[in-house]
Amino acid sequence: MIFKSFNKRWGLATTILVGICLIVLAVAVVRFNAPPKKAATKINSPSSTNAPSNSLGDWITYTSDKNDFSAVLPAQPQRDSASNKVAGTDITTNSETYTAGVKGDAYIINVFRYTGTVDFSNPKINLQNLLIAWIAQDKNSVLQSSSFSQIDGHDTLDFYIVNGTENIKGRIVAKDQIIYEIFADYQDQQPAASSFQKFIDGFSFK
């Protein structure tokens, strides 16, 4: 479990992080059924670089071990990885989760790299189905808002979910055969505008 020391407080985020890969795999079976595409790169041993940024206070700029993205985070993230095969298909998902917690809040980046018979010809549909599946995992989750946009020519879906006292706000991005989830979990409070913007605007592709 990702949030070993925080799971009592971050119930929804913990559920998401433990189960999200299975959600994505379920969506893949239903929606991703076109001819095979080139396999994504396999996960290597973790390594990262980070450097303090004076303009962001104590926050750091973190670069992924694959050097495919950088992110602005409140602390050095914990990195976890996994590989999952969808039974009865040739689809495999290699996933990475980067988690940085501060003052009861969580800042999370999930990366899902798909191989096999996966169709990304309509990324907006993929992103929409993923968000629907995510919300459906808990009947108390209520979607407050969502909107499509683009980053560097890649389709994105911004969202805001409320579940009891938890506020989940973030962005899902489709790039090639990879899905990036960049979101923050705030417990017992509304998302702080300045901190959230620092986080969401700080994510960029290399």
Backbone as ProteinMPNN parsed JSONL, in Angstrom:
{"seq_chain_A": "MIFKSFNKRWGLATTILVGICLIVLAVAVVRFNAPPKKAATKINSPSSTNAPSNSLGDWITYTSDKNDFSAVLPAQPQRDSASNKVAGTDITTNSETYTAGVKGDAYIINVFRYTGTVDFSNPKINLQNLLIAWIAQDKNSVLQSSSFSQIDGHDTLDFYIVNGTENIKGRIVAKDQIIYEIFADYQDQQPAASSFQKFIDGFSFK", "coords_chain_A": {"N_chain_A": [[0.844, -1.19, 0.0], [0.539, 2.208, -0.815], [0.256, 4.537, 0.858], [1.316, 3.993, 3.613], [1.627, 5.19, 6.142], [-0.397, 7.012, 6.169], [-2.9, 6.045, 5.62], [-5.212, 5.998, 7.193], [-6.247, 8.522, 7.102], [-6.37, 9.309, 4.445], [-8.501, 7.965, 2.946], [-9.979, 7.726, 0.453], [-8.015, 8.402, -1.452], [-6.141, 6.398, -0.949], [-7.604, 4.107, -1.64], [-7.931, 4.658, -4.354], [-5.248, 4.6, -5.246], [-4.458, 2.002, -4.686], [-6.279, 0.534, -6.185], [-6.448, 1.693, -8.72], [-4.932, 0.882, -10.928], [-6.099, -1.53, -11.671], [-8.572, -0.552, -12.422], [-7.907, 0.932, -14.681], [-6.97, -1.127, -16.271], [-9.321, -2.575, -16.666], [-10.8, -0.742, -18.164], [-9.147, -0.743, -20.354], [-9.547, -3.271, -21.459], [-12.18, -3.079, -22.349], [-12.248, -0.784, -24.031], [-9.838, -0.497, -25.448], [-9.1, -1.828, -28.16], [-7.947, -2.069, -30.695], [-5.696, -2.838, -33.532], [-2.415, -4.172, -32.659], [-0.005, -1.996, -31.163], [3.238, -0.38, -31.041], [5.262, -1.567, -28.414], [5.607, -0.122, -25.139], [8.42, 1.339, -23.369], [10.211, -0.731, -21.099], [10.107, -0.804, -17.482], [12.795, 0.6, -15.747], [15.427, 0.341, -13.239], [14.758, 2.337, -10.347], [15.664, 5.755, -10.42], [16.498, 9.134, -9.81], [16.499, 12.711, -10.143], [16.669, 15.724, -8.338], [16.198, 19.138, -7.59], [16.367, 21.953, -5.452], [14.085, 24.698, -5.693], [14.308, 28.032, -5.543], [12.333, 29.921, -6.048], [10.019, 28.62, -5.421], [9.832, 28.245, -2.744], [10.089, 25.765, -0.296], [9.573, 23.724, -1.997], [10.375, 21.241, -4.511], [11.928, 20.534, -7.698], [11.299, 17.736, -9.486], [12.623, 15.127, -11.429], [11.647, 12.439, -13.454], [12.802, 9.0, -13.414], [12.887, 7.963, -15.939], [13.201, 10.166, -17.363], [11.086, 11.394, -18.673], [9.25, 13.184, -17.753], [8.917, 16.121, -15.704], [8.271, 17.415, -12.422], [6.831, 19.648, -10.041], [7.039, 19.451, -6.648], [6.067, 19.191, -3.141], [7.862, 17.806, -1.606], [10.48, 15.295, -1.634], [9.432, 12.63, -3.603], [7.913, 9.433, -2.807], [8.544, 6.5, -4.599], [6.861, 3.958, -6.317], [6.427, 0.902, -8.119], [4.841, -1.282, -10.52], [3.742, -4.188, -12.386], [1.206, -5.314, -14.479], [-0.771, -7.846, -15.92], [-3.457, -8.21, -18.124], [-5.855, -10.587, -17.769], [-6.57, -12.999, -20.245], [-5.968, -11.401, -22.392], [-3.555, -9.649, -24.497], [-2.584, -7.517, -23.208], [-0.501, -5.535, -21.221], [0.246, -3.59, -18.376], [2.605, -1.399, -17.271], [3.264, 0.273, -14.378], [3.849, 3.306, -12.518], [4.054, 5.027, -9.452], [4.216, 8.121, -7.921], [4.533, 9.716, -4.916], [4.041, 12.429, -2.805], [3.775, 13.691, 0.367], [2.432, 16.233, 2.493], [1.73, 17.982, 5.391], [-0.711, 16.595, 5.883], [-1.839, 16.498, 3.367], [-1.832, 15.083, 0.027], [0.187, 14.709, -2.843], [0.163, 13.444, -5.986], [1.398, 11.414, -8.632], [0.508, 9.281, -11.089], [1.621, 6.911, -13.417], [0.887, 5.13, -16.291], [1.916, 2.717, -18.444], [1.189, 1.295, -21.389], [1.236, -1.843, -23.095], [0.744, -4.044, -25.895], [-2.411, -5.032, -27.448], [-3.684, -2.26, -27.793], [-5.783, 0.531, -28.067], [-5.346, 3.782, -28.757], [-6.524, 5.656, -30.334], [-8.556, 7.444, -29.945], [-8.124, 9.449, -27.667], [-9.622, 11.141, -25.962], [-11.979, 9.748, -25.403], [-10.866, 7.582, -24.031], [-9.802, 8.891, -21.751], [-12.124, 9.966, -20.641], [-13.606, 7.627, -20.054], [-11.91, 6.501, -18.173], [-12.068, 8.364, -16.042], [-14.79, 8.101, -15.398], [-14.842, 5.426, -14.545], [-13.155, 5.627, -12.352], [-14.621, 7.305, -10.567], [-16.817, 5.676, -10.165], [-15.918, 3.761, -8.418], [-16.493, 4.394, -5.813], [-19.43, 5.086, -4.199], [-19.869, 7.423, -2.867], [-18.394, 9.327, -4.084], [-18.415, 12.368, -5.766], [-18.576, 14.036, -8.743], [-17.493, 17.221, -9.271], [-16.668, 18.972, -11.269], [-15.477, 18.926, -14.689], [-13.3, 19.102, -17.505], [-12.112, 19.235, -20.86], [-8.863, 19.741, -22.268], [-5.694, 20.731, -23.687], [-2.214, 19.857, -23.523], [0.82, 20.718, -24.721], [-0.029, 19.691, -27.182], [-1.205, 17.303, -26.44], [-4.052, 15.462, -25.372], [-5.991, 16.33, -22.507], [-7.752, 15.838, -19.408], [-9.239, 17.676, -17.058], [-10.273, 17.56, -13.632], [-12.474, 17.552, -10.75], [-13.194, 16.131, -7.768], [-15.316, 15.353, -5.053], [-15.447, 13.68, -1.98], [-17.04, 13.077, 0.729], [-15.185, 14.416, 3.275], [-12.991, 14.646, 1.748], [-11.151, 16.114, -0.91], [-10.465, 15.776, -4.221], [-8.437, 16.736, -6.742], [-7.343, 17.329, -10.041], [-5.593, 16.248, -13.002], [-5.767, 14.329, -15.996], [-3.734, 12.906, -18.428], [-3.213, 11.974, -21.793], [-0.69, 10.491, -23.6], [0.864, 9.312, -26.343], [1.187, 5.866, -25.84], [0.671, 6.06, -23.15], [-0.701, 6.886, -19.996], [-1.019, 9.612, -17.878], [-1.665, 10.52, -14.59], [-2.202, 13.261, -12.684], [-2.648, 14.464, -9.628], [-4.075, 15.969, -6.642], [-4.763, 15.267, -3.228], [-6.798, 16.485, -0.81], [-7.476, 16.66, 2.579], [-10.195, 17.282, 4.668], [-10.454, 19.95, 3.855], [-10.756, 22.605, 1.417], [-9.138, 22.565, -1.789], [-6.076, 24.269, -1.742], [-5.613, 27.103, -3.563], [-3.182, 28.346, -4.455], [-1.148, 26.439, -3.857], [-2.087, 24.191, -5.258], [-2.055, 25.099, -7.926], [0.65, 25.561, -8.223], [1.556, 22.96, -8.156], [0.085, 21.638, -10.278], [0.707, 23.197, -12.509], [3.361, 22.827, -12.534], [3.991, 20.422, -13.673], [5.455, 18.918, -16.443], [6.315, 17.757, -19.747], [9.338, 16.195, -20.784]], "CA_chain_A": [[0.0, 0.0, 0.0], [1.379, 3.38, -0.968], [0.21, 5.43, 2.006], [1.377, 3.158, 4.804], [1.486, 5.981, 7.353], [-1.455, 7.993, 6.022], [-4.117, 5.457, 5.069], [-6.379, 6.266, 8.016], [-6.768, 9.84, 6.757], [-6.583, 9.458, 3.008], [-9.202, 6.752, 2.541], [-10.285, 7.682, -0.974], [-6.773, 8.382, -2.225], [-5.545, 5.077, -0.787], [-8.385, 3.194, -2.482], [-7.596, 4.952, -5.742], [-3.895, 4.188, -5.58], [-4.355, 0.544, -4.665], [-7.126, -0.079, -7.191], [-6.556, 2.421, -9.978], [-4.354, 0.131, -12.051], [-7.108, -2.487, -12.1], [-9.583, 0.218, -13.125], [-7.376, 1.242, -16.0], [-6.927, -2.365, -17.036], [-10.695, -2.892, -17.054], [-11.113, 0.159, -19.266], [-8.357, -1.16, -21.51], [-10.184, -4.435, -22.07], [-13.421, -2.676, -23.001], [-12.112, 0.273, -25.014], [-8.594, -0.491, -26.199], [-9.176, -3.109, -28.852], [-7.478, -1.934, -32.07], [-4.501, -3.629, -33.804], [-1.311, -3.905, -31.737], [0.911, -0.893, -31.406], [4.567, -0.61, -30.518], [5.309, -1.675, -26.955], [6.296, 0.95, -24.419], [9.682, 0.965, -22.742], [10.087, -1.421, -19.827], [10.541, -0.03, -16.33], [14.165, 0.378, -15.295], [15.628, 0.558, -11.813], [14.465, 3.726, -10.027], [16.7, 6.752, -10.195], [15.867, 10.423, -10.004], [17.255, 13.896, -9.78], [15.821, 16.802, -7.888], [16.947, 20.308, -7.171], [15.491, 22.951, -4.841], [13.768, 25.865, -6.501], [14.142, 29.134, -4.614], [11.097, 30.639, -6.312], [8.903, 27.825, -4.945], [10.008, 27.966, -1.327], [10.706, 24.475, 0.021], [9.209, 22.729, -3.002], [11.489, 20.807, -5.354], [11.644, 20.088, -9.06], [11.644, 16.316, -9.546], [12.659, 14.553, -12.777], [11.445, 10.994, -13.394], [13.972, 8.195, -13.76], [12.879, 7.787, -17.397], [13.428, 11.496, -17.928], [9.987, 11.73, -19.583], [8.512, 14.324, -17.218], [9.385, 16.738, -14.464], [7.145, 17.876, -11.626], [7.129, 20.449, -8.862], [6.433, 18.746, -5.525], [6.422, 19.768, -1.847], [8.893, 16.981, -0.964], [10.965, 14.184, -2.447], [8.356, 11.641, -3.615], [8.124, 7.988, -2.713], [8.259, 5.897, -5.893], [6.508, 2.551, -6.338], [6.149, 0.447, -9.476], [4.206, -2.593, -10.631], [3.421, -4.622, -13.736], [-0.011, -6.107, -14.427], [-1.233, -8.447, -17.176], [-4.906, -8.407, -18.147], [-6.156, -11.978, -18.103], [-7.29, -13.235, -21.483], [-5.572, -10.44, -23.428], [-2.113, -9.477, -24.6], [-2.323, -6.193, -22.652], [0.245, -5.401, -19.967], [0.437, -2.216, -17.937], [3.676, -1.094, -16.324], [2.819, 1.487, -13.7], [4.693, 3.958, -11.523], [3.34, 5.984, -8.619], [5.074, 9.052, -7.202], [3.7, 10.293, -3.869], [4.673, 13.367, -1.874], [2.802, 14.137, 1.341], [2.818, 17.377, 3.314], [0.683, 18.549, 6.249], [-1.973, 15.892, 5.719], [-2.265, 16.464, 1.966], [-1.033, 14.202, -0.828], [0.38, 15.113, -4.23], [0.373, 12.113, -6.564], [1.508, 11.244, -10.083], [0.441, 7.897, -11.55], [1.995, 6.741, -14.823], [0.53, 3.809, -16.787], [2.518, 2.484, -19.759], [0.494, 0.142, -21.948], [1.748, -2.613, -24.222], [-0.225, -5.018, -26.387], [-3.451, -4.583, -28.367], [-4.253, -1.096, -27.114], [-6.221, 1.542, -29.025], [-5.326, 5.158, -28.277], [-6.883, 6.501, -31.467], [-9.47, 8.474, -29.458], [-7.727, 9.621, -26.272], [-10.661, 11.783, -25.153], [-12.851, 8.676, -24.921], [-10.103, 6.84, -23.023], [-9.723, 9.701, -20.537], [-13.47, 10.057, -20.082], [-13.955, 6.334, -19.455], [-11.097, 6.328, -16.978], [-12.638, 9.178, -14.974], [-16.06, 7.483, -15.016], [-14.529, 4.224, -13.77], [-12.577, 6.09, -11.097], [-15.702, 7.792, -9.71], [-17.718, 4.565, -9.87], [-15.367, 2.905, -7.39], [-17.03, 4.768, -4.501], [-20.725, 5.746, -4.425], [-19.849, 8.739, -2.228], [-17.632, 10.256, -4.908], [-19.26, 13.25, -6.563], [-17.812, 14.855, -9.685], [-17.89, 18.623, -9.202], [-16.435, 19.597, -12.569], [-14.487, 18.298, -15.563], [-13.173, 19.817, -18.778], [-11.017, 18.818, -21.718], [-7.937, 20.759, -22.772], [-4.494, 20.111, -24.254], [-0.89, 20.285, -23.078], [1.822, 20.37, -25.735], [-0.661, 18.901, -28.22], [-1.741, 16.056, -25.9], [-5.357, 15.651, -24.747], [-6.039, 16.248, -21.057], [-9.062, 15.969, -18.779], [-9.159, 18.201, -15.706], [-11.417, 17.092, -12.855], [-12.555, 17.888, -9.327], [-14.06, 15.156, -7.116], [-15.491, 15.478, -3.604], [-15.92, 12.474, -1.331], [-17.075, 13.408, 2.145], [-14.275, 15.515, 3.622], [-11.839, 14.628, 0.842], [-11.234, 16.825, -2.174], [-9.486, 15.244, -5.163], [-8.417, 17.642, -7.88], [-6.167, 17.061, -10.847], [-5.582, 16.219, -14.465], [-5.354, 13.086, -16.633], [-3.144, 13.245, -19.721], [-2.896, 10.856, -22.685], [0.47, 10.778, -24.452], [1.257, 8.057, -26.986], [0.514, 4.758, -25.157], [0.886, 6.301, -21.725], [-1.645, 7.737, -19.284], [-0.48, 10.281, -16.695], [-2.635, 11.097, -13.669], [-1.546, 14.224, -11.805], [-3.741, 14.949, -8.793], [-3.825, 16.246, -5.23], [-5.816, 14.859, -2.303], [-6.853, 17.364, 0.358], [-8.356, 16.128, 3.61], [-10.845, 18.253, 5.568], [-10.314, 21.332, 3.407], [-10.789, 22.851, -0.015], [-7.794, 22.679, -2.359], [-5.461, 25.595, -1.676], [-5.415, 27.507, -4.953], [-1.781, 28.61, -4.788], [-0.396, 25.186, -3.82], [-2.517, 23.316, -6.334], [-1.557, 25.631, -9.192], [2.091, 25.318, -8.234], [1.716, 21.54, -8.463], [-0.424, 21.248, -11.597], [1.458, 23.918, -13.539], [4.757, 22.402, -12.477], [4.18, 19.166, -14.408], [5.737, 19.153, -17.855], [7.01, 16.673, -20.428], [10.731, 16.516, -21.135]], "C_chain_A": [[0.878, 1.237, 0.0], [1.433, 4.211, 0.293], [0.22, 4.633, 3.312], [1.124, 3.967, 6.074], [0.321, 6.951, 7.3], [-2.812, 7.38, 5.709], [-5.351, 5.683, 5.92], [-7.033, 7.584, 7.636], [-7.148, 9.925, 5.294], [-7.284, 8.236, 2.45], [-9.438, 6.665, 1.055], [-9.021, 7.593, -1.796], [-6.103, 7.025, -2.128], [-6.262, 4.062, -1.66], [-8.043, 3.39, -3.943], [-6.254, 4.376, -6.103], [-3.728, 2.685, -5.573], [-5.117, -0.069, -5.831], [-7.101, 0.541, -8.562], [-5.992, 1.643, -11.16], [-5.35, -0.883, -12.579], [-8.231, -1.788, -12.84], [-9.137, 0.477, -14.552], [-7.341, -0.003, -16.866], [-8.317, -2.755, -17.505], [-11.128, -2.014, -18.218], [-10.387, -0.281, -20.528], [-9.019, -2.328, -22.227], [-11.413, -4.011, -22.866], [-13.171, -1.76, -24.198], [-10.906, 0.143, -25.93], [-8.477, -1.792, -26.99], [-8.784, -3.016, -30.326], [-6.246, -2.802, -32.289], [-3.343, -3.241, -32.9], [-0.49, -2.693, -32.167], [2.238, -1.195, -30.736], [4.585, -0.595, -28.999], [6.05, -0.503, -26.344], [7.568, 0.419, -23.781], [9.444, 0.285, -21.411], [10.636, -0.558, -18.699], [11.97, -0.397, -15.96], [14.256, 0.564, -13.795], [15.418, 2.026, -11.501], [15.722, 4.561, -9.877], [16.074, 8.087, -10.483], [16.83, 11.529, -9.667], [16.276, 14.94, -9.313], [16.695, 17.944, -7.412], [16.002, 21.323, -6.567], [15.26, 24.109, -5.79], [13.461, 27.022, -5.559], [12.819, 29.854, -4.797], [9.879, 29.904, -5.798], [9.056, 27.461, -3.47], [10.719, 26.65, -1.108], [10.372, 23.397, -1.014], [10.416, 22.417, -3.88], [11.005, 20.532, -6.767], [12.194, 18.678, -9.204], [11.59, 15.846, -11.003], [12.552, 13.035, -12.676], [12.688, 10.252, -13.848], [14.043, 7.936, -15.259], [13.128, 9.098, -18.124], [12.332, 11.876, -18.926], [9.122, 12.86, -19.049], [9.246, 14.893, -16.013], [8.171, 17.288, -13.743], [7.647, 18.701, -10.446], [6.339, 19.866, -7.7], [6.871, 19.359, -4.199], [7.514, 19.001, -1.117], [9.364, 15.93, -1.952], [9.91, 13.081, -2.448], [8.834, 10.223, -3.327], [7.724, 7.394, -4.052], [7.968, 4.419, -5.73], [6.183, 2.163, -7.774], [5.537, -0.946, -9.448], [3.991, -2.916, -12.097], [2.228, -5.567, -13.653], [-0.41, -6.565, -15.825], [-2.735, -8.642, -17.084], [-5.207, -9.814, -18.619], [-6.955, -12.071, -19.392], [-6.969, -12.264, -22.597], [-4.052, -10.423, -23.526], [-1.686, -8.127, -24.01], [-1.574, -6.287, -21.321], [0.378, -3.92, -19.649], [1.578, -2.164, -16.937], [3.344, 0.25, -15.692], [3.857, 1.988, -12.711], [3.832, 4.937, -10.747], [4.355, 6.809, -7.845], [4.203, 9.804, -6.202], [4.51, 11.2, -2.965], [3.593, 13.885, -0.938], [3.321, 15.3, 2.158], [1.595, 17.882, 4.068], [-0.687, 17.914, 6.011], [-2.506, 15.83, 4.311], [-1.347, 15.541, 1.173], [-0.987, 14.752, -2.236], [0.905, 13.887, -4.963], [0.478, 12.191, -8.08], [1.505, 9.743, -10.368], [0.798, 7.858, -13.027], [1.677, 5.31, -15.223], [1.024, 3.661, -18.22], [1.956, 1.179, -20.315], [1.282, -0.521, -23.073], [0.665, -3.604, -24.642], [-1.239, -4.378, -27.313], [-4.23, -3.453, -27.714], [-4.572, -0.013, -28.145], [-6.248, 2.918, -28.36], [-5.719, 6.128, -29.4], [-7.85, 7.614, -31.074], [-9.19, 8.714, -27.983], [-8.771, 10.29, -25.397], [-11.617, 10.742, -24.581], [-12.146, 7.879, -23.834], [-10.075, 7.587, -21.696], [-11.085, 9.784, -19.859], [-13.873, 8.761, -19.405], [-13.169, 6.075, -18.185], [-11.674, 7.115, -15.81], [-13.955, 8.589, -14.484], [-15.81, 6.258, -14.14], [-13.981, 4.589, -12.401], [-13.685, 6.484, -10.118], [-16.606, 6.637, -9.269], [-17.198, 3.657, -8.769], [-15.939, 3.209, -6.008], [-18.303, 5.571, -4.72], [-20.776, 7.133, -3.802], [-19.052, 9.772, -3.024], [-18.575, 11.055, -5.795], [-18.361, 14.115, -7.452], [-18.352, 16.278, -9.658], [-17.727, 19.321, -10.552], [-15.432, 18.78, -13.357], [-14.458, 19.071, -16.874], [-11.966, 19.305, -19.539], [-10.148, 20.02, -22.088], [-6.767, 20.022, -23.41], [-3.244, 20.695, -23.615], [0.115, 19.803, -24.118], [1.233, 19.455, -26.81], [-1.256, 17.594, -27.751], [-3.054, 16.337, -25.173], [-5.277, 15.466, -23.236], [-7.483, 16.364, -20.592], [-8.853, 16.429, -17.344], [-10.415, 17.793, -14.939], [-11.325, 17.562, -11.405], [-13.603, 16.974, -8.72], [-14.119, 15.451, -5.626], [-16.045, 14.161, -3.076], [-15.892, 12.721, 0.171], [-16.202, 14.619, 2.432], [-13.061, 15.574, 2.715], [-12.138, 15.374, -0.453], [-10.104, 16.336, -3.073], [-9.536, 16.106, -6.422], [-7.175, 17.373, -8.714], [-6.44, 16.996, -12.323], [-5.117, 14.842, -14.935], [-4.889, 13.431, -18.04], [-2.867, 11.971, -20.51], [-1.762, 11.271, -23.609], [0.993, 9.474, -25.024], [0.49, 6.903, -26.339], [0.716, 4.852, -23.653], [-0.218, 7.205, -21.193], [-0.95, 8.299, -18.048], [-1.64, 10.834, -15.876], [-1.877, 11.991, -12.694], [-2.634, 14.813, -10.921], [-3.297, 15.146, -7.339], [-5.031, 15.808, -4.419], [-5.727, 15.743, -1.062], [-7.885, 16.822, 1.339], [-8.883, 17.265, 4.476], [-10.657, 19.699, 5.137], [-10.472, 21.412, 1.894], [-9.356, 22.932, -0.534], [-7.281, 24.113, -2.275], [-5.06, 26.009, -3.085], [-3.95, 27.661, -5.311], [-0.962, 27.325, -4.831], [-0.779, 24.271, -4.972], [-1.988, 23.805, -7.678], [-0.054, 25.43, -9.325], [2.369, 23.878, -8.668], [1.306, 21.219, -9.902], [0.317, 21.931, -12.715], [2.911, 23.48, -13.6], [5.047, 21.106, -13.197], [4.422, 19.504, -15.876], [6.477, 17.957, -18.439], [8.401, 17.131, -20.825], [10.92, 16.452, -22.655]], "O_chain_A": [[1.859, 1.304, 0.741], [2.516, 4.56, 0.762], [-0.778, 4.612, 4.032], [0.469, 3.475, 6.993], [0.062, 7.651, 8.279], [-3.788, 8.112, 5.546], [-6.462, 5.567, 5.403], [-8.238, 7.754, 7.822], [-8.149, 10.552, 4.946], [-6.744, 7.545, 1.586], [-9.134, 5.642, 0.441], [-8.946, 6.803, -2.737], [-5.55, 6.54, -3.115], [-5.627, 3.254, -2.338], [-7.881, 2.423, -4.688], [-6.112, 3.734, -7.143], [-2.95, 2.14, -6.357], [-4.68, -1.064, -6.409], [-7.674, -0.02, -9.495], [-6.515, 1.733, -12.271], [-5.448, -1.086, -13.789], [-8.793, -2.346, -13.782], [-9.889, 0.271, -15.504], [-7.647, 0.055, -18.057], [-8.477, -3.222, -18.633], [-11.758, -2.497, -19.159], [-10.932, -0.207, -21.629], [-9.048, -2.373, -23.456], [-11.655, -4.538, -23.952], [-13.791, -1.922, -25.249], [-10.938, 0.616, -27.066], [-7.833, -2.742, -26.544], [-9.254, -3.82, -31.131], [-5.779, -3.445, -31.349], [-3.284, -2.108, -32.422], [-0.311, -2.414, -33.352], [2.354, -2.144, -29.961], [3.995, 0.284, -28.371], [6.985, 0.042, -26.93], [7.767, -0.791, -23.668], [8.553, 0.691, -20.664], [11.498, 0.296, -18.908], [12.31, -1.577, -15.871], [13.267, 0.908, -13.149], [15.837, 2.886, -12.275], [16.711, 4.13, -9.285], [15.187, 8.171, -11.332], [17.842, 11.32, -8.997], [15.166, 15.034, -9.838], [17.793, 17.735, -6.896], [14.922, 21.545, -7.115], [16.129, 24.458, -6.589], [12.455, 26.991, -4.851], [12.237, 30.344, -3.83], [8.797, 30.489, -5.734], [8.475, 26.48, -3.005], [11.802, 26.419, -1.645], [10.851, 22.269, -0.902], [11.351, 23.211, -3.983], [9.814, 20.322, -6.997], [13.396, 18.449, -9.065], [10.631, 16.133, -11.719], [13.279, 12.41, -11.905], [13.523, 10.796, -14.571], [15.126, 7.714, -15.8], [13.249, 9.13, -19.348], [12.59, 12.584, -19.9], [8.339, 13.443, -19.799], [10.08, 14.231, -15.396], [7.156, 17.593, -14.369], [8.74, 18.476, -9.928], [5.111, 19.792, -7.755], [7.93, 19.982, -4.129], [8.041, 19.484, -0.115], [8.728, 15.7, -2.98], [9.521, 12.629, -1.371], [9.988, 9.868, -3.569], [6.674, 7.743, -4.592], [8.73, 3.7, -5.084], [5.718, 2.992, -8.557], [5.693, -1.691, -8.481], [4.049, -2.032, -12.951], [2.228, -6.507, -12.858], [-0.391, -5.79, -16.781], [-3.239, -9.173, -16.094], [-4.855, -10.192, -19.737], [-7.902, -11.313, -19.604], [-7.62, -12.286, -23.642], [-3.354, -11.083, -22.755], [-0.582, -7.649, -24.269], [-1.971, -7.026, -20.42], [0.596, -3.099, -20.539], [1.528, -2.803, -15.886], [3.165, 1.246, -16.393], [4.633, 1.218, -12.144], [2.973, 5.605, -11.323], [5.245, 6.263, -7.193], [3.238, 10.46, -6.594], [5.538, 10.796, -2.422], [2.601, 14.457, -1.391], [4.507, 15.358, 2.484], [0.559, 18.174, 3.471], [-1.699, 18.611, 5.946], [-3.523, 15.181, 4.065], [-0.227, 15.252, 1.594], [-2.0, 15.209, -2.766], [1.956, 13.349, -4.615], [-0.257, 12.935, -8.73], [2.405, 9.023, -9.934], [0.324, 8.688, -13.803], [2.14, 4.37, -14.576], [0.597, 4.399, -19.107], [2.213, 0.1, -19.782], [1.909, 0.15, -23.893], [-0.213, -3.958, -23.855], [-0.985, -3.324, -27.896], [-5.304, -3.667, -27.153], [-3.74, 0.319, -28.989], [-7.086, 3.178, -27.496], [-5.291, 7.282, -29.407], [-7.959, 8.616, -31.78], [-9.937, 8.235, -27.129], [-8.808, 10.035, -24.193], [-12.022, 10.833, -23.422], [-12.757, 7.535, -22.822], [-10.297, 6.995, -20.641], [-11.18, 9.683, -18.636], [-14.422, 8.782, -18.304], [-13.69, 5.5, -17.23], [-11.764, 6.591, -14.7], [-14.214, 8.577, -13.28], [-16.475, 6.069, -13.122], [-14.3, 3.94, -11.405], [-13.684, 6.043, -8.968], [-17.099, 6.621, -8.141], [-17.96, 2.854, -8.231], [-15.874, 2.36, -5.119], [-18.267, 6.624, -5.357], [-21.632, 7.94, -4.164], [-19.039, 10.953, -2.676], [-19.423, 10.492, -6.488], [-17.493, 14.835, -6.958], [-19.516, 16.518, -9.979], [-18.547, 20.157, -10.93], [-14.635, 18.035, -12.787], [-15.47, 19.627, -17.299], [-10.933, 18.982, -18.952], [-10.626, 21.148, -22.203], [-6.846, 18.817, -23.646], [-3.212, 21.861, -23.221], [0.236, 18.602, -24.358], [1.91, 18.549, -27.295], [-1.77, 16.832, -28.57], [-3.166, 17.324, -24.446], [-4.592, 14.57, -22.743], [-8.331, 16.919, -21.292], [-8.351, 15.675, -16.51], [-11.495, 17.692, -15.52], [-10.255, 17.915, -10.908], [-14.772, 17.026, -9.104], [-13.101, 15.76, -5.006], [-16.982, 13.596, -3.638], [-14.848, 12.591, 0.81], [-16.438, 15.708, 1.908], [-12.198, 16.436, 2.878], [-13.231, 15.275, -1.011], [-8.929, 16.464, -2.73], [-10.571, 16.188, -7.083], [-6.082, 17.207, -8.172], [-7.384, 17.599, -12.833], [-4.199, 14.256, -14.361], [-5.568, 14.161, -18.762], [-2.347, 11.0, -19.963], [-1.857, 12.276, -24.313], [1.505, 8.627, -24.292], [-0.739, 6.947, -26.289], [0.906, 3.843, -22.974], [-0.621, 8.166, -21.849], [-0.363, 7.553, -17.265], [-2.499, 11.537, -16.408], [-1.007, 11.52, -11.962], [-3.465, 15.584, -11.403], [-2.304, 14.582, -6.88], [-6.174, 15.953, -4.853], [-4.718, 15.749, -0.357], [-9.029, 16.558, 0.968], [-8.119, 18.103, 4.956], [-10.697, 20.596, 5.979], [-10.338, 20.414, 1.186], [-8.453, 23.326, 0.205], [-7.963, 25.052, -2.684], [-4.255, 25.334, -3.727], [-3.51, 27.168, -6.349], [-0.161, 27.137, -5.748], [0.082, 23.65, -5.594], [-1.521, 23.002, -8.485], [0.45, 25.161, -10.416], [3.29, 23.612, -9.441], [2.068, 20.61, -10.653], [0.542, 21.331, -13.765], [3.606, 23.725, -14.586], [6.206, 20.715, -13.329], [3.679, 20.282, -16.474], [7.175, 17.235, -17.727], [8.618, 18.296, -21.157], [12.021, 16.69, -23.151]]}, "name": "protein", "num_of_chains": 1, "seq": "MIFKSFNKRWGLATTILVGICLIVLAVAVVRFNAPPKKAATKINSPSSTNAPSNSLGDWITYTSDKNDFSAVLPAQPQRDSASNKVAGTDITTNSETYTAGVKGDAYIINVFRYTGTVDFSNPKINLQNLLIAWIAQDKNSVLQSSSFSQIDGHDTLDFYIVNGTENIKGRIVAKDQIIYEIFADYQDQQPAASSFQKFIDGFSFK"}
